[in-house]
Amino acid sequence: MLVSSIARFNAAKSMNNAAFGIMQSYSQMSNAVSNNTFGGENNLTMLHAMDKKLSLDLASHSLLYKLASLQEKWAKKHQEMEIKNSFNTFA
């Protein structure tokens, strides 16, 4: 039961980190658009590379969040099964 609890806490921590990463990616995208798009000379290659990098960061953070969410659900189910089995053992 302790292992399942630790797995759930680790999954929650991973979800929190991934959600923060998603927020940071959106913030950086917003800053890139507001600071670079309308400010005189623009290097479109640099803007494209920045957009590509931030899009990949966003996709990876989203995937990490989904994986951590599934890990948390699995650990919760495993923990419930352990509790159920321990009650069946005592009965």
SEVEX-404122 format. One line per field, with one value per residue: x, y, z of N, C-alpha, C, O in turn; residue in three letters. Coordinates in nm, 2 decimals. Example, Ala and Ser with C-alpha at 12.3 -4.5 7.8 and 13.67 -1.06 7.14 Angstrom:
n.x = [1.32;1.28]
n.y = [-0.57;-0.22]
n.z = [0.78;0.71]
ca.x = [1.23;1.37]
ca.y = [-0.45;-0.11]
ca.z = [0.78;0.71]
c.x = [1.32;1.29]
c.y = [-0.33;0.00]
c.z = [0.78;0.79]
o.x = [1.42;1.34]
o.y = [-0.33;0.11]
o.z = [0.85;0.80]
res = [Ala;Ser]
END
This chain:
n.x = [0.08;0.20;0.38;0.21;0.10;0.32;0.38;0.15;0.19;0.43;0.33;0.15;0.32;0.47;0.26;0.21;0.45;0.45;0.22;0.30;0.51;0.37;0.23;0.44;0.54;0.33;0.34;0.59;0.55;0.35;0.50;0.70;0.55;0.45;0.68;0.85;0.72;0.60;0.80;0.98;1.27;1.26;1.36;1.26;1.33;1.44;1.21;1.05;1.20;1.19;0.92;0.88;1.04;0.91;0.66;0.72;0.81;0.57;0.41;0.56;0.54;0.26;0.22;0.37;0.21;-0.02;0.07;0.15;-0.09;-0.23;-0.06;-0.11;-0.38;-0.36;-0.21;-0.39;-0.60;-0.46;-0.39;-0.65;-0.72;-0.54;-0.62;-0.88;-0.81;-0.67;-0.87;-1.02;-0.86;-0.85;-1.11]
n.y = [-0.12;0.12;0.16;0.21;0.45;0.61;0.60;0.73;0.99;1.06;1.06;1.27;1.48;1.48;1.55;1.80;1.93;1.90;2.05;2.30;2.33;2.34;2.58;2.76;2.73;2.83;3.09;3.17;3.16;3.35;3.58;3.58;3.63;3.89;4.04;4.01;4.00;4.25;4.44;4.61;4.51;4.18;3.85;3.59;3.33;3.28;3.33;3.12;2.90;2.94;2.91;2.65;2.51;2.59;2.48;2.21;2.18;2.23;2.02;1.80;1.84;1.83;1.56;1.43;1.52;1.38;1.11;1.10;1.14;0.90;0.72;0.79;0.72;0.45;0.38;0.45;0.27;0.03;0.06;0.06;-0.20;-0.34;-0.26;-0.38;-0.65;-0.69;-0.66;-0.88;-1.08;-1.06;-1.12]
n.z = [0.00;0.07;-0.14;-0.35;-0.27;-0.27;-0.54;-0.64;-0.53;-0.66;-0.92;-0.91;-0.86;-1.10;-1.27;-1.18;-1.24;-1.52;-1.59;-1.51;-1.69;-1.93;-1.89;-1.89;-2.15;-2.30;-2.21;-2.29;-2.57;-2.60;-2.52;-2.72;-2.95;-2.89;-2.85;-3.07;-3.32;-3.41;-3.40;-3.57;-3.75;-3.85;-3.82;-4.00;-4.01;-3.76;-3.60;-3.69;-3.60;-3.33;-3.28;-3.36;-3.17;-2.93;-2.97;-2.98;-2.72;-2.58;-2.68;-2.57;-2.30;-2.26;-2.33;-2.12;-1.91;-1.96;-1.95;-1.68;-1.56;-1.63;-1.50;-1.23;-1.21;-1.25;-1.03;-0.83;-0.87;-0.83;-0.56;-0.45;-0.51;-0.35;-0.09;-0.09;-0.12;0.12;0.31;0.24;0.31;0.59;0.65]
ca.x = [0.00;0.29;0.43;0.10;0.08;0.44;0.36;0.05;0.25;0.52;0.25;0.09;0.43;0.50;0.15;0.23;0.56;0.41;0.13;0.39;0.58;0.27;0.20;0.56;0.55;0.23;0.39;0.70;0.49;0.29;0.61;0.76;0.46;0.43;0.81;0.93;0.64;0.57;0.91;1.08;1.33;1.23;1.42;1.15;1.39;1.45;1.08;1.01;1.28;1.14;0.78;0.90;1.09;0.81;0.55;0.77;0.81;0.43;0.37;0.62;0.48;0.13;0.24;0.41;0.10;-0.12;0.13;0.15;-0.23;-0.25;0.01;-0.19;-0.51;-0.32;-0.17;-0.51;-0.67;-0.38;-0.41;-0.78;-0.72;-0.46;-0.71;-0.98;-0.75;-0.63;-0.99;-1.07;-0.77;-0.89;-1.25]
ca.y = [0.00;0.23;0.17;0.27;0.59;0.68;0.62;0.84;1.12;1.09;1.10;1.40;1.57;1.49;1.62;1.94;1.98;1.91;2.16;2.42;2.34;2.38;2.72;2.83;2.72;2.93;3.22;3.20;3.18;3.49;3.68;3.58;3.70;4.03;4.11;3.99;4.01;4.38;4.53;4.65;4.41;4.05;3.74;3.49;3.20;3.28;3.32;2.99;2.81;2.96;2.86;2.50;2.47;2.60;2.38;2.08;2.18;2.22;1.88;1.71;1.87;1.77;1.41;1.40;1.53;1.26;0.99;1.11;1.12;0.76;0.66;0.82;0.64;0.31;0.36;0.46;0.14;-0.07;0.09;0.02;-0.35;-0.38;-0.25;-0.48;-0.78;-0.70;-0.68;-1.01;-1.17;-1.05;-1.17]
ca.z = [0.00;0.07;-0.27;-0.44;-0.23;-0.32;-0.69;-0.66;-0.50;-0.77;-1.04;-0.89;-0.87;-1.24;-1.33;-1.15;-1.32;-1.66;-1.60;-1.50;-1.82;-2.03;-1.87;-1.93;-2.30;-2.35;-2.17;-2.38;-2.70;-2.59;-2.52;-2.85;-3.04;-2.86;-2.85;-3.19;-3.44;-3.45;-3.35;-3.67;-3.83;-3.80;-3.88;-4.00;-3.98;-3.61;-3.55;-3.72;-3.52;-3.19;-3.28;-3.37;-3.04;-2.83;-3.00;-2.94;-2.57;-2.54;-2.70;-2.48;-2.16;-2.27;-2.33;-1.99;-1.82;-1.99;-1.89;-1.53;-1.52;-1.64;-1.39;-1.11;-1.22;-1.24;-0.89;-0.75;-0.89;-0.76;-0.42;-0.41;-0.51;-0.23;0.02;-0.11;-0.09;0.26;0.38;0.21;0.39;0.73;0.67]
c.x = [0.09;0.35;0.33;0.09;0.20;0.43;0.26;0.11;0.35;0.44;0.19;0.20;0.47;0.39;0.17;0.34;0.53;0.32;0.20;0.46;0.49;0.25;0.32;0.58;0.45;0.28;0.50;0.65;0.42;0.39;0.68;0.68;0.46;0.57;0.87;0.84;0.63;0.68;1.02;1.14;1.30;1.30;1.32;1.21;1.40;1.31;1.02;1.07;1.22;1.00;0.79;0.94;0.98;0.69;0.59;0.77;0.67;0.38;0.43;0.56;0.34;0.13;0.28;0.30;0.00;-0.06;0.12;0.00;-0.27;-0.18;-0.06;-0.31;-0.47;-0.29;-0.29;-0.58;-0.59;-0.39;-0.55;-0.79;-0.65;-0.55;-0.82;-0.93;-0.71;-0.76;-1.04;-0.98;-0.81;-1.03;-1.25]
c.y = [0.13;0.26;0.24;0.42;0.67;0.70;0.72;0.98;1.16;1.13;1.24;1.51;1.59;1.57;1.77;2.01;2.00;2.03;2.29;2.44;2.39;2.53;2.80;2.83;2.83;3.07;3.27;3.23;3.32;3.60;3.69;3.65;3.85;4.11;4.11;4.02;4.15;4.48;4.56;4.53;4.27;3.94;3.62;3.35;3.18;3.26;3.18;2.88;2.82;2.90;2.70;2.45;2.48;2.51;2.24;2.07;2.16;2.08;1.78;1.72;1.81;1.62;1.37;1.41;1.41;1.13;0.99;1.09;0.97;0.68;0.68;0.73;0.50;0.28;0.36;0.32;0.03;-0.06;0.04;-0.14;-0.40;-0.37;-0.35;-0.62;-0.79;-0.72;-0.82;-1.11;-1.17;-1.11;-1.32]
c.z = [0.00;-0.07;-0.36;-0.40;-0.28;-0.47;-0.72;-0.64;-0.61;-0.90;-1.03;-0.90;-1.02;-1.31;-1.31;-1.23;-1.47;-1.68;-1.60;-1.63;-1.93;-2.02;-1.92;-2.08;-2.35;-2.32;-2.26;-2.53;-2.70;-2.60;-2.65;-2.95;-3.01;-2.87;-2.99;-3.32;-3.49;-3.42;-3.45;-3.75;-3.76;-3.88;-3.88;-3.97;-3.83;-3.55;-3.57;-3.63;-3.37;-3.18;-3.28;-3.23;-2.93;-2.85;-2.96;-2.79;-2.52;-2.56;-2.60;-2.34;-2.16;-2.26;-2.19;-1.89;-1.84;-1.93;-1.74;-1.48;-1.53;-1.53;-1.26;-1.10;-1.19;-1.09;-0.80;-0.75;-0.82;-0.61;-0.37;-0.41;-0.39;-0.11;0.02;-0.07;0.05;0.34;0.36;0.29;0.54;0.76;0.68]
o.x = [0.05;0.36;0.37;0.07;0.18;0.46;0.27;0.08;0.35;0.49;0.19;0.17;0.49;0.42;0.15;0.33;0.57;0.33;0.17;0.48;0.53;0.24;0.31;0.61;0.48;0.26;0.50;0.70;0.44;0.38;0.71;0.74;0.47;0.57;0.95;0.90;0.64;0.66;1.13;1.06;1.33;1.31;1.30;1.13;1.37;1.29;0.95;1.01;1.21;0.97;0.72;0.89;0.96;0.63;0.51;0.74;0.64;0.31;0.36;0.54;0.30;0.05;0.22;0.28;-0.05;-0.14;0.09;-0.02;-0.34;-0.24;-0.07;-0.35;-0.55;-0.32;-0.29;-0.63;-0.65;-0.40;-0.55;-0.86;-0.69;-0.55;-0.85;-0.99;-0.72;-0.75;-1.10;-1.03;-0.80;-1.06;-1.36]
o.y = [0.23;0.38;0.33;0.50;0.78;0.81;0.80;1.07;1.28;1.22;1.31;1.62;1.70;1.64;1.85;2.12;2.10;2.10;2.39;2.56;2.47;2.61;2.91;2.94;2.90;3.16;3.38;3.32;3.39;3.70;3.80;3.73;3.93;4.22;4.20;4.05;4.17;4.60;4.53;4.46;4.25;3.95;3.56;3.27;3.07;3.18;3.12;2.79;2.72;2.83;2.64;2.35;2.38;2.46;2.17;1.96;2.08;2.02;1.69;1.62;1.75;1.56;1.27;1.33;1.36;1.05;0.88;1.03;0.92;0.59;0.58;0.68;0.43;0.18;0.29;0.27;-0.05;-0.16;-0.02;-0.20;-0.50;-0.46;-0.42;-0.69;-0.90;-0.79;-0.88;-1.22;-1.27;-1.15;-1.37]
o.z = [-0.06;-0.10;-0.44;-0.48;-0.32;-0.52;-0.82;-0.71;-0.65;-0.97;-1.13;-0.96;-1.07;-1.40;-1.40;-1.28;-1.53;-1.78;-1.67;-1.68;-2.02;-2.12;-1.98;-2.14;-2.45;-2.40;-2.31;-2.60;-2.80;-2.67;-2.70;-3.03;-3.11;-2.91;-3.02;-3.42;-3.61;-3.43;-3.42;-3.81;-3.64;-4.01;-3.78;-3.92;-3.77;-3.46;-3.49;-3.58;-3.30;-3.08;-3.21;-3.18;-2.85;-2.75;-2.91;-2.73;-2.43;-2.47;-2.56;-2.27;-2.06;-2.19;-2.13;-1.80;-1.74;-1.87;-1.68;-1.38;-1.44;-1.48;-1.18;-1.00;-1.12;-1.03;-0.70;-0.65;-0.75;-0.54;-0.26;-0.32;-0.33;-0.02;0.13;0.00;0.11;0.44;0.45;0.32;0.60;0.87;0.70]
res = [Met;Leu;Val;Ser;Ser;Ile;Ala;Arg;Phe;Asn;Ala;Ala;Lys;Ser;Met;Asn;Asn;Ala;Ala;Phe;Gly;Ile;Met;Gln;Ser;Tyr;Ser;Gln;Met;Ser;Asn;Ala;Val;Ser;Asn;Asn;Thr;Phe;Gly;Gly;Glu;Asn;Asn;Leu;Thr;Met;Leu;His;Ala;Met;Asp;Lys;Lys;Leu;Ser;Leu;Asp;Leu;Ala;Ser;His;Ser;Leu;Leu;Tyr;Lys;Leu;Ala;Ser;Leu;Gln;Glu;Lys;Trp;Ala;Lys;Lys;His;Gln;Glu;Met;Glu;Ile;Lys;Asn;Ser;Phe;Asn;Thr;Phe;Ala]
END
